[in-house]
Amino acid sequence: MKAYPLELRTRIVAAVDRGLGSLPTVATLFGVSTNCVANYLLLRTTTGSLQPRPNPGGRAPAIGPERYDEVRQLLAAQPDLTLELLRDRLGVACSLAAVCRTLKKLNLTRKKNAARYRAATRRCPSRARGVGRVAGGVDRGRLGPPGVL
């Protein structure tokens, strides 16, 4: 979430300083929460400024940028590595989701076993033939003879 602009922060604190009302009244006047107004007052007393604090960023990635070349080399040598195998080869203790996020950052796709695709394409047409057929030509969802509503 982005911080409110400095101008709005200044106007909120100035309204409290002028005594326009209590914190909830000023908060309602500017469309912010009461805690927001209280935090701006606290920020001014502790830092002397209403500048937003710097965003420290999020958590560091489990597989850092210094290991990206290693990931690329492992996948180039063996493209059908699973996430688990890739994690084990890298020797990192992280979740499979973290490995997947790293691959997404690098725009790398995980190759699947080609044998699985051949088996799946052989099965799919046979399943498609039976779709929509009704046993014995009778639609059991209807209460009367076919063609009558």
Secondary structure as UniProt FT lines:
FT   HELIX           6..18
FT   HELIX           23..30
FT   HELIX           34..47
FT   HELIX           65..67
FT   HELIX           68..77
FT   TURN            79..80
FT   HELIX           83..90
FT   HELIX           96..105
FT   TURN            106..107
FT   HELIX           114..129
FT   TURN            130..132
FT   HELIX           135..137
FT   TURN            140..141
FT   TURN            146..147
//
